Amino acid sequence: MIGILTGFAVIGLSVVVGYITGRSGILGPHAKPVLAKLTFNVLAPFLLFSVLATADVGALFSNLLPVSAITAIVIMLISGLVSLAIWRRGLPKALISALSAGYVNGNNFGIPIAVYMLGDAAYSAPIVLLQLLLFAPVTLAVLDATVRGRTSVRAIVVGTITNPIIVGSLAGLIVALSGLELPAIVLDPIELIGHAAVPVILISFGMSLTGQRLLEPGTGRRDVLFASALKLFAMPVVAYLVGRFVFGLDHHALYAVTVLAALPTAQNVFNFAQRYETNEVVARDTVFITTIGSLPVLFVIGLLFAA
C-alpha cells in the first residue's frame, strides 16, 4: 500500500501545482486550452505509442480484456441511459457522464497500481488497449458528429483515423504485434516526449479547479455524484461478479479485474470534455472525487482479497 500512497502523493502534488499556477495567472488567460491541445495532439499520442509498443501481446489479449470490456460497457450504459432518459441531458453530455462513470485511469494510475498491488504492470495493458482502440474512437466520432456537426460517415471515419491519439495507439499496437523491438535511439526520444503527458494533464486538471467550487449547485452535482458512485462502488462489484460467475477466473485474476475496475476516472475524460466544451465541470469533478475516493476503495479490496 505504500507504493499506492506514493503514487497518489505524486499525482496530488501535480494537481496542487496546477491549481497554484492557475490561481497565480502566471501562464496567462489562454493557458488551459493551449495545454489541452498540446496534450491531445502531441504528448498523449507519444505516450500511448510507447506504452503499447512495449507491451506484452499475450497480456494485451488475456481473459482480463473481455471482463473489463463487459464491466465498462454495463456501467457506461447505466450512466448514459439515466442521463438521456431520466435527466434529459442530451447525447454529448450523456456520453461524457457515461465515460466519467466507466472510463478508468488505466495508464497514469493503472500502471503503478498494477505494479504495487498486482505485481506486474502488464495487467493494466488490456484496459489501455480497450479504451484507446474502442471507447476513445467511438467517443470522438460521436462528439465530432453531435458537437461539431460532422454527420457524414466519411467525415467520422476520417476524423477518427486521423485523430492523433488513435494514430499513436494503433502505431504502438502494430509494433507490439509485429514483435519488433525498437532501438533505444528511436524509443527513448518518444518515451521522453510521452512522459511529459502525465504531469501536463495533471497540471491542466489542477488549473481547471480554479474559479469554481467543487460540486457547486447548478453545475451538474447530481450527475457527478451518480457517476462517482457508479465508478467507485458499482464498477468493482460488476467486475467481480462477471469475472467469477461468467468467466470463472482464479483468485488472482479475479483480484486483478476488481482492482482495475476500482481505478479512478481517467483524466482523458476531462480532456475530451474540455476539447469539445461539453460537460467539463461534470468530468472535472468526477475525476477529482474518484481520484480521492479510489484510495480507500482499493485499500478495502486489498484487505478483502487478502483475507
Backbone as numpy.savetxt, mean C-alpha at the origin, in Angstrom:
# Nx Ny Nz CAx CAy CAz Cx Cy Cz
9.80 -8.43 18.37 8.99 -7.22 18.37 9.85 -5.94 18.37
11.10 -6.05 18.82 11.98 -4.89 18.81 12.18 -4.38 17.38
12.32 -5.33 16.43 12.50 -4.94 15.04 11.30 -4.18 14.51
10.10 -4.63 14.88 8.88 -3.96 14.43 8.81 -2.56 15.03
9.13 -2.46 16.33 9.11 -1.14 16.98 10.11 -0.20 16.33
11.27 -0.75 15.96 12.28 0.07 15.28 11.75 0.57 13.94
11.10 -0.32 13.20 10.53 0.08 11.91 9.50 1.17 12.06
8.63 1.05 13.06 7.62 2.08 13.30 8.26 3.39 13.73
9.35 3.30 14.50 10.04 4.52 14.94 10.64 5.25 13.75
11.22 4.50 12.81 11.81 5.11 11.61 10.73 5.80 10.79
9.62 5.12 10.60 8.53 5.69 9.82 7.94 6.90 10.53
7.76 6.79 11.85 7.21 7.90 12.61 8.07 9.14 12.53
9.39 8.97 12.61 10.29 10.11 12.52 10.17 10.79 11.16
10.06 10.00 10.09 9.93 10.57 8.75 8.65 11.39 8.63
7.56 10.89 9.20 6.29 11.61 9.15 6.39 12.90 9.95
7.02 12.85 11.12 7.19 14.05 11.94 8.03 15.10 11.20
9.10 14.63 10.56 9.93 15.56 9.77 9.09 16.22 8.67
8.25 15.42 8.00 7.38 15.98 6.97 6.41 16.99 7.53
5.86 16.68 8.70 4.91 17.60 9.33 5.59 18.94 9.68
6.77 18.85 10.27 7.50 20.07 10.62 7.88 20.87 9.37
8.28 20.14 8.33 8.62 20.80 7.08 7.42 21.52 6.49
6.25 20.85 6.53 5.05 21.48 6.02 4.64 22.69 6.83
4.74 22.58 8.15 4.37 23.69 9.01 5.29 24.90 8.82
6.57 24.62 8.56 7.53 25.72 8.42 7.39 26.44 7.09
6.84 25.74 6.07 6.70 26.34 4.75 8.01 26.51 4.02
9.04 25.81 4.47 10.37 26.02 3.90 10.47 25.60 2.43
9.62 24.67 2.01 9.66 24.19 0.63 8.69 24.93 -0.29
7.95 25.86 0.25 7.06 26.65 -0.58 5.69 26.03 -0.74
4.76 26.75 -1.37 3.37 26.30 -1.46 3.14 25.14 -2.42
4.08 24.89 -3.31 3.88 23.84 -4.32 4.63 22.56 -3.99
5.13 22.44 -2.77 5.97 21.30 -2.42 5.21 19.98 -2.47
4.00 19.95 -1.93 3.26 18.69 -1.85 2.96 18.09 -3.22
2.39 18.85 -4.17 2.16 18.25 -5.49 3.44 17.88 -6.22
4.51 18.65 -6.02 5.78 18.33 -6.67 6.33 17.01 -6.14
6.29 16.84 -4.81 6.78 15.59 -4.22 5.92 14.41 -4.67
4.61 14.62 -4.78 3.72 13.55 -5.24 4.07 13.12 -6.66
4.33 14.09 -7.54 4.70 13.78 -8.93 6.06 13.11 -8.99
7.01 13.57 -8.18 8.33 12.96 -8.15 8.24 11.49 -7.73
7.46 11.23 -6.70 7.31 9.86 -6.22 6.64 8.97 -7.25
5.52 9.45 -7.79 4.72 8.64 -8.70 5.45 8.35 -10.00
6.13 9.34 -10.54 6.70 9.22 -11.87 8.16 8.76 -11.91
8.88 8.92 -10.80 10.32 8.61 -10.82 10.71 7.61 -9.73
10.54 7.99 -8.48 11.10 7.21 -7.39 10.43 5.85 -7.20
9.09 5.83 -7.15 8.38 4.57 -6.94 8.64 3.54 -8.04
8.64 3.92 -9.33 8.96 2.93 -10.37 10.34 2.30 -10.19
11.33 3.08 -9.80 12.67 2.53 -9.57 12.66 1.57 -8.38
11.95 1.95 -7.32 11.88 1.09 -6.14 11.21 -0.24 -6.46
10.08 -0.19 -7.14 9.33 -1.40 -7.43 10.07 -2.30 -8.41
10.79 -1.70 -9.34 11.61 -2.52 -10.24 12.66 -3.29 -9.46
13.36 -2.62 -8.55 14.43 -3.28 -7.81 13.89 -4.36 -6.88
12.71 -4.11 -6.27 12.12 -5.10 -5.37 11.72 -6.36 -6.13
11.02 -6.19 -7.25 10.52 -7.34 -8.00 11.62 -8.04 -8.79
12.59 -7.27 -9.29 13.67 -7.88 -10.09 14.53 -8.83 -9.27
14.63 -8.59 -7.98 15.48 -9.42 -7.12 14.66 -10.38 -6.25
13.35 -10.48 -6.51 12.49 -11.34 -5.70 12.63 -12.80 -6.14
12.35 -13.71 -5.19 12.33 -15.14 -5.47 11.03 -15.47 -6.20
11.15 -16.01 -7.41 9.96 -16.29 -8.23 9.05 -17.29 -7.53
9.63 -18.28 -6.87 8.83 -19.27 -6.14 7.98 -18.62 -5.06
8.56 -17.65 -4.36 7.81 -16.95 -3.32 6.72 -16.07 -3.91
6.99 -15.49 -5.07 6.00 -14.62 -5.71 4.72 -15.38 -6.05
4.84 -16.66 -6.40 3.69 -17.43 -6.85 3.34 -18.55 -5.87
3.62 -18.36 -4.58 3.29 -19.35 -3.58 1.80 -19.32 -3.26
1.36 -20.22 -2.37 -0.06 -20.26 -2.01 -0.48 -19.09 -1.15
0.48 -18.24 -0.77 0.10 -17.01 -0.07 -0.63 -16.06 -1.00
-0.34 -16.15 -2.28 -0.90 -15.20 -3.24 -2.42 -15.29 -3.35
-3.00 -16.50 -3.58 -4.47 -16.54 -3.67 -5.17 -16.18 -2.37
-4.58 -16.55 -1.23 -5.20 -16.18 0.05 -5.22 -14.67 0.21
-4.10 -14.02 -0.08 -4.02 -12.57 0.02 -4.98 -11.90 -0.96
-5.09 -12.46 -2.17 -5.97 -11.89 -3.19 -7.43 -11.96 -2.76
-7.86 -13.13 -2.32 -9.26 -13.31 -1.90 -9.58 -12.40 -0.73
-8.68 -12.35 0.24 -8.89 -11.52 1.42 -9.05 -10.05 1.05
-8.12 -9.55 0.25 -8.17 -8.14 -0.14 -9.43 -7.82 -0.93
-9.81 -8.70 -1.85 -10.99 -8.45 -2.68 -12.26 -8.42 -1.83
-12.37 -9.35 -0.88 -13.54 -9.38 0.00 -13.65 -8.08 0.79
-12.55 -7.63 1.39 -12.57 -6.42 2.21 -12.86 -5.19 1.35
-12.23 -5.10 0.18 -12.46 -3.94 -0.68 -13.88 -3.90 -1.22
-14.45 -5.07 -1.52 -15.84 -5.11 -1.98 -16.79 -4.62 -0.90
-16.56 -5.06 0.34 -17.42 -4.61 1.45 -17.35 -3.09 1.58
-16.14 -2.55 1.63 -15.97 -1.12 1.78 -16.55 -0.36 0.60
-16.26 -0.82 -0.61 -16.74 -0.13 -1.80 -18.25 -0.15 -1.93
-18.86 -1.29 -1.63 -20.32 -1.39 -1.74 -21.02 -0.53 -0.70
-20.49 -0.48 0.51 -21.08 0.39 1.54 -20.98 1.86 1.10
-19.83 2.24 0.56 -19.65 3.63 0.11 -20.58 3.98 -1.03
-20.74 3.05 -1.97 -21.57 3.31 -3.14 -23.06 3.22 -2.83
-23.47 2.09 -2.24 -24.89 1.80 -2.11 -25.54 2.47 -0.90
-24.80 2.63 0.18 -25.40 3.16 1.42 -25.07 4.64 1.60
-23.81 4.99 1.40 -23.39 6.38 1.64 -23.37 7.23 0.38
-23.62 6.63 -0.78 -23.76 7.36 -2.05 -22.56 8.27 -2.33
-21.37 7.71 -2.23 -20.17 8.53 -2.36 -19.75 8.79 -3.80
-20.19 7.99 -4.74 -19.69 8.12 -6.11 -18.51 7.17 -6.30
-18.31 6.73 -7.55 -17.32 5.68 -7.82 -15.89 6.06 -7.44
-15.39 7.25 -7.82 -13.99 7.56 -7.46 -13.75 7.56 -5.95
-14.65 8.18 -5.18 -14.48 8.20 -3.73 -14.64 6.81 -3.12
-15.59 6.04 -3.65 -15.78 4.68 -3.15 -14.56 3.82 -3.42
-13.92 4.04 -4.56 -12.72 3.27 -4.90 -11.59 3.58 -3.94
-11.39 4.85 -3.62 -10.34 5.22 -2.67 -10.65 4.65 -1.28
-11.91 4.67 -0.89 -12.30 4.08 0.39 -12.03 2.58 0.41
-12.33 1.92 -0.71 -12.08 0.48 -0.80 -10.59 0.17 -0.70
-9.78 0.95 -1.39 -8.33 0.77 -1.31 -7.83 1.05 0.11
-8.40 2.04 0.77 -7.99 2.37 2.13 -8.24 1.20 3.08
-9.25 0.41 2.78 -9.60 -0.72 3.65 -8.81 -1.98 3.32
-8.35 -2.13 2.06 -7.78 -3.42 1.68 -6.43 -3.41 0.99
-5.86 -2.25 0.72 -4.57 -2.15 0.01 -3.49 -1.98 1.07
-2.73 -3.03 1.32 -1.80 -3.02 2.46 -0.43 -2.49 2.08
0.29 -2.06 3.10 1.65 -1.55 2.91 2.62 -2.74 2.85
2.61 -3.42 1.71 3.41 -4.63 1.57 4.88 -4.39 1.36
5.25 -3.16 1.07 6.66 -2.87 0.80 7.31 -2.15 1.99
6.93 -0.91 2.24 7.57 -0.12 3.30 7.45 -0.79 4.67
6.25 -1.31 4.98 6.04 -2.02 6.23 6.21 -3.52 6.05
5.74 -4.03 4.92 5.71 -5.47 4.71 7.07 -6.13 4.78
8.06 -5.49 4.16 9.39 -6.10 4.12 10.01 -6.20 5.52
10.09 -5.10 6.29 10.68 -5.25 7.64 9.87 -6.15 8.55
8.55 -6.12 8.45 7.74 -6.97 9.31 7.89 -8.44 8.90
8.00 -8.70 7.59 8.24 -10.07 7.14 9.57 -10.58 7.67
10.56 -9.70 7.72 11.87 -10.09 8.23 11.82 -10.37 9.72
11.22 -9.46 10.50 11.30 -9.55 11.95 10.23 -10.46 12.57
9.08 -10.61 11.93 8.05 -11.47 12.49 7.99 -12.84 11.82
8.31 -12.89 10.52 8.16 -14.14 9.77 9.49 -14.79 9.40
10.57 -14.03 9.50 11.90 -14.60 9.26 12.38 -14.55 7.84
11.60 -13.96 6.92 12.01 -13.92 5.52 11.27 -12.80 4.81
12.03 -11.88 4.18 11.43 -10.75 3.47 10.60 -11.19 2.28
10.85 -12.41 1.78 10.14 -12.89 0.59 8.64 -13.05 0.83
8.22 -13.16 2.09 6.80 -13.32 2.36 5.99 -12.12 1.89
6.60 -10.96 1.83 5.87 -9.76 1.41 5.75 -9.65 -0.11
6.57 -10.42 -0.84 6.61 -10.30 -2.30 5.28 -10.60 -2.99
4.53 -11.66 -2.57 3.25 -11.91 -3.25 2.28 -10.74 -3.15
2.26 -10.07 -2.00 1.35 -8.92 -1.84 1.79 -7.77 -2.73
3.10 -7.52 -2.78 3.61 -6.46 -3.66 3.21 -6.76 -5.10
3.41 -8.00 -5.52 3.07 -8.42 -6.88 1.58 -8.26 -7.15
0.75 -8.77 -6.24 -0.70 -8.71 -6.41 -1.19 -7.28 -6.57
-0.75 -6.41 -5.70 -1.26 -5.05 -5.70 -0.75 -4.25 -6.89
0.50 -4.46 -7.27 1.06 -3.66 -8.35 0.60 -4.11 -9.72
0.38 -5.41 -9.88 0.03 -5.93 -11.20 -1.46 -6.15 -11.40
-2.26 -6.06 -10.32 -3.70 -6.22 -10.47 -4.45 -5.00 -9.94
-4.30 -4.73 -8.65 -5.10 -3.67 -8.04 -4.71 -2.28 -8.54
-3.42 -2.01 -8.65 -3.00 -0.68 -9.10 -3.43 -0.37 -10.53
-3.23 -1.27 -11.50 -3.68 -0.95 -12.86 -5.19 -0.73 -12.96
-5.97 -1.57 -12.26 -7.42 -1.40 -12.28 -7.81 -0.06 -11.66
-7.19 0.26 -10.54 -7.46 1.53 -9.86 -7.16 2.72 -10.76
-5.98 2.72 -11.35 -5.56 3.84 -12.18 -6.44 3.96 -13.42
-6.84 2.82 -13.97 -7.71 2.86 -15.15 -9.07 3.45 -14.81
-9.64 3.02 -13.69 -10.96 3.52 -13.29 -10.89 5.00 -12.95
-9.85 5.43 -12.22 -9.72 6.84 -11.88 -9.48 7.70 -13.11
-8.68 7.20 -14.05 -8.50 7.93 -15.30 -9.82 8.12 -16.02
-10.64 7.06 -16.04 -11.91 7.11 -16.77 -12.93 8.00 -16.08
-13.00 7.92 -14.74 -14.06 8.63 -14.02 -13.67 10.04 -13.61
-12.40 10.27 -13.33 -11.97 11.60 -12.88 -11.52 12.45 -14.05
-10.76 11.85 -14.97 -10.19 12.62 -16.08 -10.94 12.44 -17.39
-11.98 11.61 -17.39 -12.81 11.48 -18.56 -12.25 10.64 -19.68
-11.26 9.82 -19.39 -10.72 8.92 -20.43 -11.58 7.66 -20.47
-12.59 7.70 -21.32 -13.56 6.61 -21.31 -13.34 5.57 -22.39
-12.48 5.82 -23.36 -12.25 4.85 -24.41 -11.35 3.73 -23.90
-11.58 2.54 -24.44 -10.77 1.38 -24.04 -9.30 1.64 -24.38
-9.07 2.21 -25.55 -7.70 2.47 -25.96 -7.01 3.43 -24.99
-7.73 4.49 -24.57 -7.14 5.46 -23.65 -6.82 4.81 -22.31
-7.73 3.94 -21.85 -7.50 3.26 -20.57 -6.30 2.32 -20.67
-6.24 1.54 -21.76 -5.14 0.59 -21.93 -3.81 1.33 -22.05
-3.80 2.37 -22.88 -2.56 3.14 -23.07 -2.15 3.81 -21.76
-3.14 4.39 -21.06 -2.84 5.03 -19.79 -2.29 4.05 -18.77
-2.78 2.81 -18.81 -2.31 1.80 -17.86 -0.91 1.33 -18.19
-0.67 0.96 -19.44 0.63 0.38 -19.80 1.74 1.42 -19.86
1.38 2.69 -19.91 2.41 3.74 -19.88 2.57 4.36 -18.50
1.78 3.87 -17.55 1.91 4.37 -16.18 3.28 4.01 -15.62
4.03 4.96 -15.09 5.40 4.67 -14.63 5.48 3.56 -13.60
4.51 3.50 -12.67 4.54 2.46 -11.64 4.35 1.08 -12.27
3.43 0.99 -13.23 3.18 -0.29 -13.88 4.37 -0.70 -14.73
4.95 0.25 -15.44 6.13 -0.05 -16.27 7.27 -0.58 -15.41
7.55 0.09 -14.29 8.62 -0.36 -13.42 8.36 -1.74 -12.84
7.10 -2.00 -12.46 6.75 -3.29 -11.88 6.86 -4.42 -12.90
6.32 -4.19 -14.09 6.37 -5.23 -15.12 7.81 -5.52 -15.54
8.62 -4.48 -15.65 10.01 -4.68 -16.02 10.73 -5.51 -14.96
10.47 -5.21 -13.68 11.09 -5.98 -12.61 10.63 -7.42 -12.61
9.34 -7.66 -12.87 8.82 -9.03 -12.91 9.45 -9.82 -14.06
9.60 -9.19 -15.21 10.21 -9.86 -16.36 11.64 -10.29 -16.03
12.39 -9.42 -15.36 13.76 -9.76 -14.96 13.76 -10.95 -14.01
12.83 -10.94 -13.03 12.76 -12.04 -12.07 12.41 -13.35 -12.74
11.43 -13.33 -13.65 11.01 -14.55 -14.33 12.09 -15.08 -15.27
12.87 -14.20 -15.83 13.93 -14.63 -16.76 15.12 -15.25 -16.04
15.23 -15.02 -14.75 16.36 -15.53 -14.00 17.63 -14.72 -14.18
17.51 -13.59 -14.84 18.67 -12.74 -15.10 19.12 -12.05 -13.82
20.40 -12.14 -13.54 20.98 -11.44 -12.39 21.67 -10.18 -12.89
21.08 -9.05 -12.56 21.63 -7.78 -13.03 22.96 -7.50 -12.33
23.96 -7.04 -13.07 25.24 -6.69 -12.43 25.08 -5.48 -11.53
25.99 -5.37 -10.58 25.91 -4.28 -9.60 25.94 -2.92 -10.27
26.66 -2.80 -11.38 26.77 -1.51 -12.05 25.42 -1.05 -12.60
24.50 -2.01 -12.81 23.15 -1.68 -13.28 22.19 -1.55 -12.10
22.21 -2.54 -11.20 21.23 -2.61 -10.13 21.46 -1.57 -9.04
22.70 -1.32 -8.67 22.98 -0.41 -7.56 22.46 1.01 -7.80
22.66 1.62 -8.97 22.08 2.96 -9.19 20.56 2.97 -9.14
19.94 1.89 -9.66 18.49 1.79 -9.62 18.00 1.71 -8.18
18.66 0.89 -7.37 18.27 0.77 -5.97 18.50 2.08 -5.22
19.56 2.78 -5.54 19.84 4.06 -4.87 18.71 5.04 -5.09
18.26 5.16 -6.33 17.15 6.07 -6.64 15.86 5.58 -5.99
15.62 4.26 -6.08 14.40 3.70 -5.51 14.29 3.87 -4.01
15.44 3.78 -3.32 15.42 3.91 -1.87 14.96 5.29 -1.42
15.02 6.26 -2.30 14.55 7.60 -1.94 13.04 7.67 -1.88
12.34 6.70 -2.47 10.88 6.75 -2.55 10.25 6.70 -1.17
10.72 5.80 -0.31 10.08 5.61 0.99 10.13 6.88 1.84
11.29 7.49 2.08 11.29 8.72 2.88 10.53 9.87 2.24
10.59 9.98 0.91 9.87 11.08 0.25 8.36 10.89 0.41
7.87 9.66 0.25 6.45 9.39 0.44 6.03 9.72 1.87
6.84 9.29 2.83 6.50 9.52 4.23 6.57 11.00 4.60
7.56 11.70 4.06 7.66 13.13 4.31 6.47 13.86 3.68
6.10 13.46 2.47 4.93 14.05 1.81 3.67 13.79 2.62
3.57 12.58 3.16 2.42 12.25 4.01 2.40 13.12 5.25
3.55 13.32 5.88 3.62 14.19 7.06 3.24 15.61 6.73
3.67 16.11 5.56 3.32 17.46 5.15 1.82 17.61 4.96
1.15 16.53 4.53 -0.29 16.60 4.30 -1.08 16.73 5.60
-0.45 16.44 6.73 -1.13 16.53 8.01 -1.25 17.96 8.51
-0.55 18.88 7.87 -0.59 20.28 8.31 -1.85 20.96 7.79
-2.39 21.84 8.59 -3.52 22.66 8.15 -4.88 22.04 8.33
-4.94 20.79 8.81 -6.24 20.16 9.02 -6.13 19.11 10.10
-7.11 19.07 10.99 -7.07 18.11 12.09 -7.49 16.73 11.63
-6.94 15.72 12.29 -7.32 14.33 12.01 -8.77 14.10 12.41
-9.52 13.43 11.54 -10.92 13.08 11.79 -11.79 14.31 12.06
-11.50 15.38 11.36 -12.28 16.60 11.51 -13.67 16.40 10.95
-14.73 16.85 11.64 -16.10 16.70 11.13 -16.25 17.29 9.73
-17.01 16.58 8.90 -17.25 17.05 7.54 -16.22 16.61 6.53
-15.25 15.80 6.95 -14.19 15.37 6.02 -14.24 13.88 5.74
-15.36 13.22 6.05 -15.46 11.79 5.80 -15.04 10.96 6.99
-15.30 11.45 8.20 -14.87 10.74 9.41 -15.46 9.34 9.48
-16.74 9.20 9.11 -17.37 7.89 9.13 -16.68 6.93 8.17
-16.31 7.43 6.99 -15.62 6.61 6.00 -14.26 6.14 6.53
-13.56 7.06 7.20 -12.23 6.74 7.73 -12.33 5.66 8.80
-13.26 5.82 9.74 -13.39 4.86 10.83 -13.82 3.50 10.32
-14.70 3.47 9.33 -15.15 2.19 8.77 -14.02 1.50 8.03
-13.30 2.23 7.18 -12.18 1.65 6.45 -11.08 1.17 7.40
-10.82 1.94 8.46 -9.79 1.57 9.42 -10.17 0.30 10.18
-11.45 0.19 10.55 -11.91 -1.01 11.26 -11.80 -2.24 10.36
-12.19 -2.09 9.10 -12.05 -3.21 8.17 -10.59 -3.62 8.03
-9.72 -2.63 7.91 -8.30 -2.91 7.68 -7.65 -3.57 8.89
-7.89 -3.02 10.07 -7.18 -3.48 11.26 -7.75 -4.77 11.85
-9.06 -4.95 11.76 -9.68 -6.08 12.44 -10.29 -7.13 11.50
-11.08 -6.67 10.53 -11.76 -7.62 9.66 -10.79 -8.34 8.71
-9.83 -7.61 8.17 -8.95 -8.21 7.16 -8.09 -9.35 7.72
-7.45 -9.20 8.90 -6.71 -10.35 9.43 -7.61 -11.55 9.72
-8.84 -11.30 10.19 -9.76 -12.40 10.47 -10.13 -13.14 9.18
-10.44 -12.38 8.14 -10.78 -13.00 6.85 -9.60 -13.81 6.32
-8.39 -13.26 6.41 -7.20 -13.98 5.94 -7.02 -15.28 6.69
-7.22 -15.24 8.00 -7.09 -16.46 8.81 -8.13 -17.50 8.39
-9.37 -17.08 8.25 -10.44 -18.03 7.89 -10.22 -18.62 6.50
-9.87 -17.77 5.53 -9.63 -18.27 4.17 -8.42 -19.20 4.15
-7.34 -18.80 4.82 -6.15 -19.63 4.84 -6.35 -20.96 5.50
-7.09 -20.98 6.59 -7.27 -22.23 7.33 -8.32 -23.14 6.73
-9.51 -22.59 6.41 -10.63 -23.43 6.03 -10.79 -23.63 4.53
-10.20 -22.75 3.73 -10.30 -22.90 2.28 -9.03 -23.53 1.71
-7.86 -23.07 2.17 -6.59 -23.54 1.61 -5.84 -24.50 2.53
-6.29 -24.67 3.76 -5.67 -25.61 4.67 -4.19 -25.34 4.92
-3.82 -24.09 5.11 -2.42 -23.74 5.31 -1.90 -24.29 6.63
-0.59 -24.59 6.67 0.01 -25.01 7.92 0.16 -23.82 8.86
0.62 -24.09 10.07 0.63 -23.06 11.12 1.44 -21.83 10.71
2.64 -22.04 10.18 3.49 -20.88 9.86 2.94 -20.09 8.68
2.44 -20.80 7.66 1.87 -20.10 6.51 0.63 -19.32 6.92
-0.16 -19.91 7.81 -1.36 -19.23 8.31 -0.97 -17.99 9.11
0.07 -18.12 9.90 0.61 -16.98 10.64 1.05 -15.88 9.68
1.71 -16.27 8.59 2.22 -15.30 7.62 1.09 -14.51 6.97
0.05 -15.20 6.47 -1.02 -14.48 5.78 -1.81 -13.59 6.74
-1.91 -14.00 8.00 -2.63 -13.18 8.99 -1.83 -11.93 9.31
-0.53 -12.08 9.50 0.34 -10.93 9.76 0.31 -9.95 8.59
0.44 -10.48 7.39 0.47 -9.61 6.21 -0.86 -8.89 6.01
-1.97 -9.53 6.37 -3.28 -8.88 6.25 -3.45 -7.78 7.28
-2.68 -7.83 8.36 -2.78 -6.82 9.42 -1.90 -5.61 9.16
-1.16 -5.61 8.06 -0.33 -4.46 7.73 -1.21 -3.22 7.54
-0.69 -2.05 7.83 -1.49 -0.82 7.67 -1.76 -0.50 6.20
-2.65 0.42 5.98 -2.96 0.88 4.63 -1.72 1.52 4.01
-1.47 1.21 2.75 -0.26 1.68 2.07 -0.34 3.18 1.79
0.82 3.84 1.87 0.90 5.26 1.51 0.56 5.47 0.04
0.68 4.40 -0.77 0.33 4.51 -2.19 -1.13 4.92 -2.38
-2.00 4.51 -1.45 -3.41 4.89 -1.56 -3.54 6.41 -1.45
-2.83 6.99 -0.50 -2.82 8.45 -0.39 -2.21 9.08 -1.64
-1.17 8.43 -2.17 -0.53 8.94 -3.38 -1.50 8.95 -4.56
-2.30 7.88 -4.71 -3.32 7.82 -5.76 -4.37 8.91 -5.55
-4.85 9.03 -4.31 -5.88 10.02 -4.01 -5.38 11.43 -4.27
-4.13 11.69 -3.90 -3.55 13.01 -4.10 -3.38 13.31 -5.58
-2.94 12.30 -6.33 -2.71 12.50 -7.76 -4.01 12.84 -8.49
-5.11 12.18 -8.10 -6.38 12.40 -8.78 -7.31 13.33 -8.00
-6.78 13.93 -6.91 -7.53 14.89 -6.11 -8.90 14.35 -5.72
-8.90 13.13 -5.21 -10.13 12.42 -4.86 -10.01 11.80 -3.48
-10.87 12.19 -2.55 -10.92 11.57 -1.22 -9.56 11.57 -0.51
-8.82 12.65 -0.66 -7.47 12.71 -0.10 -7.48 12.61 1.42
-8.42 13.28 2.07 -8.45 13.29 3.53 -8.77 11.90 4.07
-9.70 11.20 3.43 -10.04 9.84 3.87 -8.83 8.92 3.74
-8.13 9.01 2.62 -6.94 8.19 2.43 -5.86 8.55 3.46
-5.64 9.84 3.65 -4.61 10.29 4.59 -4.89 9.83 6.02
-6.15 10.06 6.48 -6.48 9.71 7.85 -6.48 8.20 8.07
-6.92 7.45 7.08 -6.91 5.99 7.23 -5.49 5.45 7.29
-4.61 5.98 6.45 -3.21 5.58 6.52 -2.65 5.87 7.90
-2.94 7.03 8.43 -2.40 7.42 9.74 -2.94 6.52 10.84
-4.26 6.33 10.89 -4.88 5.53 11.96 -4.42 4.08 11.90
-4.40 3.51 10.70 -3.99 2.10 10.59 -2.50 1.91 10.83
-1.70 2.93 10.52 -0.27 2.84 10.80 -0.03 2.77 12.31
-0.74 3.60 13.07 -0.61 3.58 14.52 -1.27 2.32 15.09
-2.46 1.99 14.59 -3.23 0.88 15.14 -2.70 -0.49 14.81
-1.91 -0.61 13.75 -1.43 -1.93 13.35 -0.42 -2.51 14.34
0.28 -1.65 15.06 1.29 -2.15 16.00 0.68 -3.03 17.09
-0.34 -2.57 17.83 -0.94 -3.47 18.82 -1.62 -4.68 18.19
-2.20 -4.51 16.99 -2.83 -5.65 16.32 -1.80 -6.71 15.98
-0.67 -6.30 15.42 0.41 -7.24 15.10 0.95 -7.90 16.37
1.04 -7.15 17.43 1.52 -7.70 18.70 0.59 -8.80 19.20
-0.71 -8.56 19.13 -1.70 -9.56 19.58 -1.63 -10.80 18.69
-1.53 -10.61 17.38 -1.42 -11.74 16.47 -0.20 -12.59 16.81
0.94 -11.92 17.07 2.14 -12.65 17.44 1.95 -13.47 18.70
1.28 -12.90 19.70 1.03 -13.62 20.95 0.10 -14.81 20.73
-0.95 -14.62 19.93 -1.92 -15.69 19.71 -1.28 -16.88 18.98
-0.46 -16.60 18.00 0.16 -17.71 17.26 1.32 -18.34 18.01
1.86 -17.60 18.97 2.95 -18.16 19.78 2.42 -19.04 20.91
1.12 -18.87 21.19 0.53 -19.62 22.32 0.44 -21.11 22.02
